[in-house]
Every structure is written in structure tokens, then in C-alpha cells.
Amino acid sequence: MKIGLTYDLRADYLARGYSLAETAELDSPVTVDGIAAAIAAMGHEVERIGGLEPLAGALAAGRRWDLVFNIAEGMHGFGREAAVPALLEAWRIPCTFSDPLVLALALHKGLTKRVVRDCGLRTPDFVVIERLEDVAGVDLPYPLFAKPVAEGTSKGVTGNSLVLEPSGLVPVCAELLKTFSQPVLVEEYLPGREFTVGLLGTGESARPVGVMEVFVVGGGDTGAYTFDNKAEYESRIRYALADDAPARAAADLALASWRALGCRDGGRVDVRLDGAGRPAFIEVNPLPGLNPEHSDLPIMWALAGNDYGALVAAIVESALQRLPREGARP
């Protein structure tokens, strides 16, 4: 089988003049090499394509693949993670991970929480601040937590994101609105344990494959998994698998959220416990980082004693279930 590989290399965008912060979600050669090697070990032919622009050129030139393994994050707009899957969908070429609708929805944390809430699943009460004037209408109990509505890799999450009293909300929202040019999600802060739940599969076949707890150590930012904590995880963060009753409840909520949103193949759901120990949905990552050294899903997979190649293989095998059956109409 011929499998294409789509990705956005951080170095390429740095060379174009983008900053380190702007390119924080993009990938390294280590990730691309690791995925390519794992796919080749399955016996498939791998073709490295690149991001949206080279993909568009390849499609226009008539190149095709049986499946595309997509980790392209994109750079601009709420639809950036959906751009490559949407193009492949138009050409009727299947790809790994969630479809364009789910990827566009999941990038917007506020819209995602509305869907999760409407499905009867717990998530902290929240508001979306479109303009600084909207802060005056916030009627939520403090403390609150503020972050950009559509960023990953904890971009925009700092020690200032935890807002303890009303006087602190305006400056935090003002800074986020200015820096990221997008709305700000403001939600009730939950003081309990923080988990990230890894999932593999689609629909009824989906299953949790690990619950990882995040501990701040070594003088890292407390109260949140901040951008700096994540970037300096070796000195600031300790990860550990959890399998007690609260962790299992978090896994159940994550799985229900994953299925409700229609996520596919593999990813993560972040969950926190409230003051009473009840789990609540925080956000979903349906296009997970796959750096074998420092991405959360591979970290928890490795902590459970599993091989990186097996993780990539499980994602591919899940996606292959969507390929048309032999003899079916294309």
C-alpha cells in the first residue's frame, strides 16, 4: 500500500521568518522520520509530501495515495488543522485522524465545549470573550482560567492565566486578545487533579489506552500545564500513569467525549477534577503530537511499556477500516 505523509516542519516556517512561538505546534524531523519508519516497518511504501502547498501541487500533478498519514497543523485561521484533510476529502483520498468538520470544531475550544455540554457531559462553565468590553458581562465564580480559544501546545497559557479576582481579568484578556488576535476562553478554574487521557480508535471501537497525570515540579508554573512547563518538561514536569478510581472516571468521560465529538483513530482528551473530585472535560486534541520524545500521547504509550511503532501502526490500522471495500463504488 502506498501511504503519503503530510506534515509542517517547524524549521521551514522559521526560515520564512515566523517566530518560535508562532511555530510551536509544528513538527521536527524526528517526528516525521519516526512515523515514516514505523509505516515502512508495516510493509507499506511511504511518500513524504509536506504541508498544504506541496500537497495541492502533488494532487494537481495527478499523484495519488491509498492513504495519507496526516499530522499537518497548518498556520492560519480556525480551519488550519482541517485544511489538509479537507483537500484530501475533496479528492476522495482517505487520511488518518479526524475529518475536517471535527478538526475545525475541536480547534475552537468554546464551540467544542458547547457541543460537549449539549451532549450531557460535564465541562466547566465558561464564556468566550470576543472583545474586551465583553469582560464586564462575565458572571462566573472566581477563580477563573483564561486562554486563547484556538491554540494548541498550551500557547497563551501562563502563570497569569489563573485569575483570582475580578480586577485581574481585564489585563489578562487584553493581553491575550492583542497577542493572539482571537477570542479568549474564560472558564471556571477546577482545583483538582489534572489528567490527559490517550485514546485510540473510532466510534464503538475507540478505547482509552492510558491516563497520565501531570505533576508540576522544580519551580514550574503551578495551577496549569503552561506553555513554559510543556516546553521545559524535563525540569518542570513529572508524568505518571494513573489507574485509581478518579483516573478511571476521567477515562470514561474522555471516551464519551471522544465519541460524542466524532473523533477518529487517535488523540487525547484533557480532564480536570473539580473541588468535589468529579471529572470535567477541558479540551480535546484530535490531531495529537507524535514526537516520540516529548509529545504526551507517545509519552504515556511508552510509560505503559509500549513501542512507538506500535502506536503509529494502531493509528494506521484504525484509519484502514474506512477504506472502501474491494469492489465497492469509489
Contacts in CASP RR format, 6 or more apart in sequence:
PFRMAT RR
TARGET T0000
AUTHOR 0000-0000-0000
METHOD contacts of the structure
MODEL  1
MKIGLTYDLRADYLARGYSLAETAELDSPVTVDGIAAAIAAMGHEVERIG
GLEPLAGALAAGRRWDLVFNIAEGMHGFGREAAVPALLEAWRIPCTFSDP
LVLALALHKGLTKRVVRDCGLRTPDFVVIERLEDVAGVDLPYPLFAKPVA
EGTSKGVTGNSLVLEPSGLVPVCAELLKTFSQPVLVEEYLPGREFTVGLL
GTGESARPVGVMEVFVVGGGDTGAYTFDNKAEYESRIRYALADDAPARAA
ADLALASWRALGCRDGGRVDVRLDGAGRPAFIEVNPLPGLNPEHSDLPIM
WALAGNDYGALVAAIVESALQRLPREGARP
1 43 0 8 1.000
1 44 0 8 1.000
1 45 0 8 1.000
1 66 0 8 1.000
1 67 0 8 1.000
2 44 0 8 1.000
2 45 0 8 1.000
2 47 0 8 1.000
2 65 0 8 1.000
2 66 0 8 1.000
3 39 0 8 1.000
3 44 0 8 1.000
3 45 0 8 1.000
3 46 0 8 1.000
3 47 0 8 1.000
3 65 0 8 1.000
3 66 0 8 1.000
3 67 0 8 1.000
3 68 0 8 1.000
3 69 0 8 1.000
3 316 0 8 1.000
4 46 0 8 1.000
4 47 0 8 1.000
4 48 0 8 1.000
4 49 0 8 1.000
4 65 0 8 1.000
4 67 0 8 1.000
4 68 0 8 1.000
4 69 0 8 1.000
5 32 0 8 1.000
5 35 0 8 1.000
5 36 0 8 1.000
5 39 0 8 1.000
5 46 0 8 1.000
5 47 0 8 1.000
5 48 0 8 1.000
5 49 0 8 1.000
5 50 0 8 1.000
5 68 0 8 1.000
5 69 0 8 1.000
5 71 0 8 1.000
6 49 0 8 1.000
6 50 0 8 1.000
6 51 0 8 1.000
6 55 0 8 1.000
6 68 0 8 1.000
6 69 0 8 1.000
6 70 0 8 1.000
6 71 0 8 1.000
6 72 0 8 1.000
6 84 0 8 1.000
6 95 0 8 1.000
7 27 0 8 1.000
7 31 0 8 1.000
7 32 0 8 1.000
7 48 0 8 1.000
7 49 0 8 1.000
7 50 0 8 1.000
7 51 0 8 1.000
7 70 0 8 1.000
7 71 0 8 1.000
7 72 0 8 1.000
8 26 0 8 1.000
8 27 0 8 1.000
8 50 0 8 1.000
8 51 0 8 1.000
8 72 0 8 1.000
8 73 0 8 1.000
8 74 0 8 1.000
8 75 0 8 1.000
9 26 0 8 1.000
9 27 0 8 1.000
9 28 0 8 1.000
9 29 0 8 1.000
9 32 0 8 1.000
9 50 0 8 1.000
10 23 0 8 1.000
10 26 0 8 1.000
10 27 0 8 1.000
10 28 0 8 1.000
11 28 0 8 1.000
11 29 0 8 1.000
13 22 0 8 1.000
13 23 0 8 1.000
13 26 0 8 1.000
13 75 0 8 1.000
14 20 0 8 1.000
14 23 0 8 1.000
18 75 0 8 1.000
21 155 0 8 1.000
22 75 0 8 1.000
24 152 0 8 1.000
24 153 0 8 1.000
24 155 0 8 1.000
24 227 0 8 1.000
24 231 0 8 1.000
25 73 0 8 1.000
25 151 0 8 1.000
25 152 0 8 1.000
25 153 0 8 1.000
25 155 0 8 1.000
26 73 0 8 1.000
26 74 0 8 1.000
27 71 0 8 1.000
27 73 0 8 1.000
27 289 0 8 1.000
27 290 0 8 1.000
27 291 0 8 1.000
28 291 0 8 1.000
30 291 0 8 1.000
30 292 0 8 1.000
30 293 0 8 1.000
31 71 0 8 1.000
31 289 0 8 1.000
31 290 0 8 1.000
31 291 0 8 1.000
31 292 0 8 1.000
31 295 0 8 1.000
32 48 0 8 1.000
32 71 0 8 1.000
34 292 0 8 1.000
34 308 0 8 1.000
34 309 0 8 1.000
34 312 0 8 1.000
35 69 0 8 1.000
35 71 0 8 1.000
35 290 0 8 1.000
35 312 0 8 1.000
36 46 0 8 1.000
36 48 0 8 1.000
37 309 0 8 1.000
38 308 0 8 1.000
38 309 0 8 1.000
38 311 0 8 1.000
38 312 0 8 1.000
38 313 0 8 1.000
39 46 0 8 1.000
39 69 0 8 1.000
39 312 0 8 1.000
39 316 0 8 1.000
40 46 0 8 1.000
41 309 0 8 1.000
41 313 0 8 1.000
42 313 0 8 1.000
42 316 0 8 1.000
44 316 0 8 1.000
47 63 0 8 1.000
47 65 0 8 1.000
49 55 0 8 1.000
49 58 0 8 1.000
49 68 0 8 1.000
50 72 0 8 1.000
51 72 0 8 1.000
51 74 0 8 1.000
51 84 0 8 1.000
52 72 0 8 1.000
52 74 0 8 1.000
52 83 0 8 1.000
52 84 0 8 1.000
52 87 0 8 1.000
55 72 0 8 1.000
55 84 0 8 1.000
55 87 0 8 1.000
55 88 0 8 1.000
56 87 0 8 1.000
59 87 0 8 1.000
59 91 0 8 1.000
64 91 0 8 1.000
64 93 0 8 1.000
65 93 0 8 1.000
66 94 0 8 1.000
66 323 0 8 1.000
67 93 0 8 1.000
67 94 0 8 1.000
67 95 0 8 1.000
67 96 0 8 1.000
67 316 0 8 1.000
67 319 0 8 1.000
67 320 0 8 1.000
67 323 0 8 1.000
68 84 0 8 1.000
68 88 0 8 1.000
68 93 0 8 1.000
68 94 0 8 1.000
68 95 0 8 1.000
68 96 0 8 1.000
69 95 0 8 1.000
69 96 0 8 1.000
69 312 0 8 1.000
69 315 0 8 1.000
69 316 0 8 1.000
69 319 0 8 1.000
70 84 0 8 1.000
70 85 0 8 1.000
70 88 0 8 1.000
70 95 0 8 1.000
70 96 0 8 1.000
70 97 0 8 1.000
70 287 0 8 1.000
71 287 0 8 1.000
71 289 0 8 1.000
71 290 0 8 1.000
72 81 0 8 1.000
72 83 0 8 1.000
72 84 0 8 1.000
73 80 0 8 1.000
73 81 0 8 1.000
73 287 0 8 1.000
74 80 0 8 1.000
74 81 0 8 1.000
74 83 0 8 1.000
74 84 0 8 1.000
77 150 0 8 1.000
78 104 0 8 1.000
78 107 0 8 1.000
78 108 0 8 1.000
78 150 0 8 1.000
79 100 0 8 1.000
79 103 0 8 1.000
79 104 0 8 1.000
79 107 0 8 1.000
80 107 0 8 1.000
81 103 0 8 1.000
81 104 0 8 1.000
81 106 0 8 1.000
81 107 0 8 1.000
81 287 0 8 1.000
82 100 0 8 1.000
82 101 0 8 1.000
82 103 0 8 1.000
82 104 0 8 1.000
82 107 0 8 1.000
83 100 0 8 1.000
84 95 0 8 1.000
85 95 0 8 1.000
85 97 0 8 1.000
85 98 0 8 1.000
85 99 0 8 1.000
85 100 0 8 1.000
85 103 0 8 1.000
86 100 0 8 1.000
88 94 0 8 1.000
88 95 0 8 1.000
89 95 0 8 1.000
89 99 0 8 1.000
89 100 0 8 1.000
92 330 0 8 1.000
94 319 0 8 1.000
94 322 0 8 1.000
94 323 0 8 1.000
95 319 0 8 1.000
96 264 0 8 1.000
96 265 0 8 1.000
96 315 0 8 1.000
96 316 0 8 1.000
96 318 0 8 1.000
96 319 0 8 1.000
97 103 0 8 1.000
97 264 0 8 1.000
97 265 0 8 1.000
97 266 0 8 1.000
97 267 0 8 1.000
97 286 0 8 1.000
97 287 0 8 1.000
97 315 0 8 1.000
97 319 0 8 1.000
98 106 0 8 1.000
98 262 0 8 1.000
98 263 0 8 1.000
98 264 0 8 1.000
98 265 0 8 1.000
98 286 0 8 1.000
98 287 0 8 1.000
99 264 0 8 1.000
102 261 0 8 1.000
102 262 0 8 1.000
102 263 0 8 1.000
102 264 0 8 1.000
102 286 0 8 1.000
103 286 0 8 1.000
103 287 0 8 1.000
105 111 0 8 1.000
105 112 0 8 1.000
105 115 0 8 1.000
105 261 0 8 1.000
106 112 0 8 1.000
106 261 0 8 1.000
106 263 0 8 1.000
106 283 0 8 1.000
106 284 0 8 1.000
106 285 0 8 1.000
106 286 0 8 1.000
107 150 0 8 1.000
108 149 0 8 1.000
108 150 0 8 1.000
109 147 0 8 1.000
109 149 0 8 1.000
109 150 0 8 1.000
109 185 0 8 1.000
109 283 0 8 1.000
110 126 0 8 1.000
110 128 0 8 1.000
110 149 0 8 1.000
110 185 0 8 1.000
112 261 0 8 1.000
112 283 0 8 1.000
112 284 0 8 1.000
113 123 0 8 1.000
113 126 0 8 1.000
113 185 0 8 1.000
113 187 0 8 1.000
113 281 0 8 1.000
113 283 0 8 1.000
115 260 0 8 1.000
115 261 0 8 1.000
116 123 0 8 1.000
116 257 0 8 1.000
116 260 0 8 1.000
116 261 0 8 1.000
116 281 0 8 1.000
117 123 0 8 1.000
119 256 0 8 1.000
119 257 0 8 1.000
119 260 0 8 1.000
121 253 0 8 1.000
121 256 0 8 1.000
121 257 0 8 1.000
121 260 0 8 1.000
121 281 0 8 1.000
122 253 0 8 1.000
122 278 0 8 1.000
122 279 0 8 1.000
122 280 0 8 1.000
122 281 0 8 1.000
123 187 0 8 1.000
123 280 0 8 1.000
123 281 0 8 1.000
123 282 0 8 1.000
124 187 0 8 1.000
124 188 0 8 1.000
124 189 0 8 1.000
124 190 0 8 1.000
124 272 0 8 1.000
124 274 0 8 1.000
124 280 0 8 1.000
124 282 0 8 1.000
125 140 0 8 1.000
125 187 0 8 1.000
125 188 0 8 1.000
126 140 0 8 1.000
126 185 0 8 1.000
126 186 0 8 1.000
126 187 0 8 1.000
126 188 0 8 1.000
127 134 0 8 1.000
127 137 0 8 1.000
127 138 0 8 1.000
127 140 0 8 1.000
127 186 0 8 1.000
127 187 0 8 1.000
128 149 0 8 1.000
128 183 0 8 1.000
128 184 0 8 1.000
128 185 0 8 1.000
128 186 0 8 1.000
129 135 0 8 1.000
129 138 0 8 1.000
129 146 0 8 1.000
129 173 0 8 1.000
129 177 0 8 1.000
129 183 0 8 1.000
129 184 0 8 1.000
129 185 0 8 1.000
129 186 0 8 1.000
130 183 0 8 1.000
131 177 0 8 1.000
132 170 0 8 1.000
132 173 0 8 1.000
132 174 0 8 1.000
132 177 0 8 1.000
135 169 0 8 1.000
135 170 0 8 1.000
135 173 0 8 1.000
138 144 0 8 1.000
138 169 0 8 1.000
138 186 0 8 1.000
140 186 0 8 1.000
140 187 0 8 1.000
140 188 0 8 1.000
141 188 0 8 1.000
142 163 0 8 1.000
142 164 0 8 1.000
142 165 0 8 1.000
142 166 0 8 1.000
142 189 0 8 1.000
143 162 0 8 1.000
143 163 0 8 1.000
143 164 0 8 1.000
143 165 0 8 1.000
143 189 0 8 1.000
144 162 0 8 1.000
144 163 0 8 1.000
144 169 0 8 1.000
144 186 0 8 1.000
144 187 0 8 1.000
144 188 0 8 1.000
144 189 0 8 1.000
145 161 0 8 1.000
145 162 0 8 1.000
145 163 0 8 1.000
145 186 0 8 1.000
145 187 0 8 1.000
145 188 0 8 1.000
145 189 0 8 1.000
145 224 0 8 1.000
146 161 0 8 1.000
146 163 0 8 1.000
146 169 0 8 1.000
146 172 0 8 1.000
146 173 0 8 1.000
146 176 0 8 1.000
146 184 0 8 1.000
146 185 0 8 1.000
146 186 0 8 1.000
147 156 0 8 1.000
147 157 0 8 1.000
147 161 0 8 1.000
147 176 0 8 1.000
147 184 0 8 1.000
147 185 0 8 1.000
148 155 0 8 1.000
148 156 0 8 1.000
148 176 0 8 1.000
148 180 0 8 1.000
148 182 0 8 1.000
148 183 0 8 1.000
148 184 0 8 1.000
148 185 0 8 1.000
149 182 0 8 1.000
149 183 0 8 1.000
149 184 0 8 1.000
149 185 0 8 1.000
150 182 0 8 1.000
150 183 0 8 1.000
151 180 0 8 1.000
151 182 0 8 1.000
152 285 0 8 1.000
153 227 0 8 1.000
153 230 0 8 1.000
154 224 0 8 1.000
154 225 0 8 1.000
154 226 0 8 1.000
154 227 0 8 1.000
154 229 0 8 1.000
154 230 0 8 1.000
155 180 0 8 1.000
155 227 0 8 1.000
156 176 0 8 1.000
156 179 0 8 1.000
156 180 0 8 1.000
156 227 0 8 1.000
157 224 0 8 1.000
157 225 0 8 1.000
157 226 0 8 1.000
157 227 0 8 1.000
158 221 0 8 1.000
158 226 0 8 1.000
158 227 0 8 1.000
158 228 0 8 1.000
159 221 0 8 1.000
159 223 0 8 1.000
159 224 0 8 1.000
159 226 0 8 1.000
160 172 0 8 1.000
160 175 0 8 1.000
161 172 0 8 1.000
161 224 0 8 1.000
161 226 0 8 1.000
162 189 0 8 1.000
162 223 0 8 1.000
162 224 0 8 1.000
163 169 0 8 1.000
163 172 0 8 1.000
163 186 0 8 1.000
163 189 0 8 1.000
169 186 0 8 1.000
173 184 0 8 1.000
173 186 0 8 1.000
176 184 0 8 1.000
177 183 0 8 1.000
177 184 0 8 1.000
190 272 0 8 1.000
190 273 0 8 1.000
190 274 0 8 1.000
190 275 0 8 1.000
190 280 0 8 1.000
190 282 0 8 1.000
191 274 0 8 1.000
191 275 0 8 1.000
192 272 0 8 1.000
192 273 0 8 1.000
192 274 0 8 1.000
192 275 0 8 1.000
192 277 0 8 1.000
193 213 0 8 1.000
193 242 0 8 1.000
193 246 0 8 1.000
193 272 0 8 1.000
193 273 0 8 1.000
193 277 0 8 1.000
194 213 0 8 1.000
194 214 0 8 1.000
194 225 0 8 1.000
194 270 0 8 1.000
194 271 0 8 1.000
194 272 0 8 1.000
194 273 0 8 1.000
195 211 0 8 1.000
195 212 0 8 1.000
195 213 0 8 1.000
195 214 0 8 1.000
195 242 0 8 1.000
195 247 0 8 1.000
195 250 0 8 1.000
195 270 0 8 1.000
195 271 0 8 1.000
195 272 0 8 1.000
195 279 0 8 1.000
196 211 0 8 1.000
196 212 0 8 1.000
196 214 0 8 1.000
196 268 0 8 1.000
196 269 0 8 1.000
196 270 0 8 1.000
196 271 0 8 1.000
196 296 0 8 1.000
196 300 0 8 1.000
197 208 0 8 1.000
197 210 0 8 1.000
197 211 0 8 1.000
197 212 0 8 1.000
197 250 0 8 1.000
197 251 0 8 1.000
197 254 0 8 1.000
197 255 0 8 1.000
197 268 0 8 1.000
197 269 0 8 1.000
197 270 0 8 1.000
197 271 0 8 1.000
198 208 0 8 1.000
198 209 0 8 1.000
198 210 0 8 1.000
198 211 0 8 1.000
198 212 0 8 1.000
198 254 0 8 1.000
198 266 0 8 1.000
198 267 0 8 1.000
198 268 0 8 1.000
198 269 0 8 1.000
198 296 0 8 1.000
198 297 0 8 1.000
198 300 0 8 1.000
199 206 0 8 1.000
199 207 0 8 1.000
199 208 0 8 1.000
199 209 0 8 1.000
199 254 0 8 1.000
199 255 0 8 1.000
199 258 0 8 1.000
199 263 0 8 1.000
199 266 0 8 1.000
199 267 0 8 1.000
199 268 0 8 1.000
199 269 0 8 1.000
200 206 0 8 1.000
200 207 0 8 1.000
200 209 0 8 1.000
200 265 0 8 1.000
200 266 0 8 1.000
200 267 0 8 1.000
200 314 0 8 1.000
200 315 0 8 1.000
200 318 0 8 1.000
201 207 0 8 1.000
201 264 0 8 1.000
201 265 0 8 1.000
201 266 0 8 1.000
201 314 0 8 1.000
201 318 0 8 1.000
202 262 0 8 1.000
202 263 0 8 1.000
202 264 0 8 1.000
202 265 0 8 1.000
202 318 0 8 1.000
202 321 0 8 1.000
202 322 0 8 1.000
203 258 0 8 1.000
203 259 0 8 1.000
203 262 0 8 1.000
203 264 0 8 1.000
204 259 0 8 1.000
205 318 0 8 1.000
205 321 0 8 1.000
206 255 0 8 1.000
206 258 0 8 1.000
206 259 0 8 1.000
206 263 0 8 1.000
207 255 0 8 1.000
208 251 0 8 1.000
208 254 0 8 1.000
208 255 0 8 1.000
209 300 0 8 1.000
209 301 0 8 1.000
209 304 0 8 1.000
210 241 0 8 1.000
210 251 0 8 1.000
210 300 0 8 1.000
210 301 0 8 1.000
210 304 0 8 1.000
211 241 0 8 1.000
211 242 0 8 1.000
211 243 0 8 1.000
211 247 0 8 1.000
211 248 0 8 1.000
211 250 0 8 1.000
211 251 0 8 1.000
211 300 0 8 1.000
212 239 0 8 1.000
212 240 0 8 1.000
212 241 0 8 1.000
212 242 0 8 1.000
212 296 0 8 1.000
212 299 0 8 1.000
212 300 0 8 1.000
212 303 0 8 1.000
213 239 0 8 1.000
213 240 0 8 1.000
213 241 0 8 1.000
213 242 0 8 1.000
213 247 0 8 1.000
214 225 0 8 1.000
214 237 0 8 1.000
214 239 0 8 1.000
215 237 0 8 1.000
215 238 0 8 1.000
215 239 0 8 1.000
215 240 0 8 1.000
216 222 0 8 1.000
216 223 0 8 1.000
216 229 0 8 1.000
216 236 0 8 1.000
216 237 0 8 1.000
217 236 0 8 1.000
217 237 0 8 1.000
217 238 0 8 1.000
218 235 0 8 1.000
218 236 0 8 1.000
219 236 0 8 1.000
220 226 0 8 1.000
220 228 0 8 1.000
220 229 0 8 1.000
220 232 0 8 1.000
220 236 0 8 1.000
220 237 0 8 1.000
221 228 0 8 1.000
221 229 0 8 1.000
221 236 0 8 1.000
225 237 0 8 1.000
228 236 0 8 1.000
229 236 0 8 1.000
229 237 0 8 1.000
230 237 0 8 1.000
233 239 0 8 1.000
233 294 0 8 1.000
239 296 0 8 1.000
239 299 0 8 1.000
239 300 0 8 1.000
239 303 0 8 1.000
240 303 0 8 1.000
241 300 0 8 1.000
241 303 0 8 1.000
241 304 0 8 1.000
246 273 0 8 1.000
246 277 0 8 1.000
246 279 0 8 1.000
249 278 0 8 1.000
249 279 0 8 1.000
250 271 0 8 1.000
250 273 0 8 1.000
250 279 0 8 1.000
252 279 0 8 1.000
253 269 0 8 1.000
253 271 0 8 1.000
253 279 0 8 1.000
253 280 0 8 1.000
253 281 0 8 1.000
254 269 0 8 1.000
254 271 0 8 1.000
254 281 0 8 1.000
257 269 0 8 1.000
257 281 0 8 1.000
257 284 0 8 1.000
258 267 0 8 1.000
258 269 0 8 1.000
258 284 0 8 1.000
261 284 0 8 1.000
261 286 0 8 1.000
263 284 0 8 1.000
263 286 0 8 1.000
264 286 0 8 1.000
264 318 0 8 1.000
264 319 0 8 1.000
264 322 0 8 1.000
265 315 0 8 1.000
265 318 0 8 1.000
265 319 0 8 1.000
266 286 0 8 1.000
266 288 0 8 1.000
266 297 0 8 1.000
266 314 0 8 1.000
266 315 0 8 1.000
266 318 0 8 1.000
267 284 0 8 1.000
267 285 0 8 1.000
267 286 0 8 1.000
267 287 0 8 1.000
267 288 0 8 1.000
267 297 0 8 1.000
268 284 0 8 1.000
268 285 0 8 1.000
268 288 0 8 1.000
268 296 0 8 1.000
268 297 0 8 1.000
269 281 0 8 1.000
269 282 0 8 1.000
269 283 0 8 1.000
269 284 0 8 1.000
269 285 0 8 1.000
270 281 0 8 1.000
270 282 0 8 1.000
270 283 0 8 1.000
270 284 0 8 1.000
270 285 0 8 1.000
271 279 0 8 1.000
271 280 0 8 1.000
271 281 0 8 1.000
271 282 0 8 1.000
272 279 0 8 1.000
272 280 0 8 1.000
272 282 0 8 1.000
273 279 0 8 1.000
273 280 0 8 1.000
274 280 0 8 1.000
288 295 0 8 1.000
288 296 0 8 1.000
288 297 0 8 1.000
289 295 0 8 1.000
289 296 0 8 1.000
289 297 0 8 1.000
289 298 0 8 1.000
290 297 0 8 1.000
290 298 0 8 1.000
290 311 0 8 1.000
290 312 0 8 1.000
291 298 0 8 1.000
292 298 0 8 1.000
292 308 0 8 1.000
297 311 0 8 1.000
298 308 0 8 1.000
298 311 0 8 1.000
301 308 0 8 1.000
301 310 0 8 1.000
301 311 0 8 1.000
302 308 0 8 1.000
324 330 0 8 1.000
END
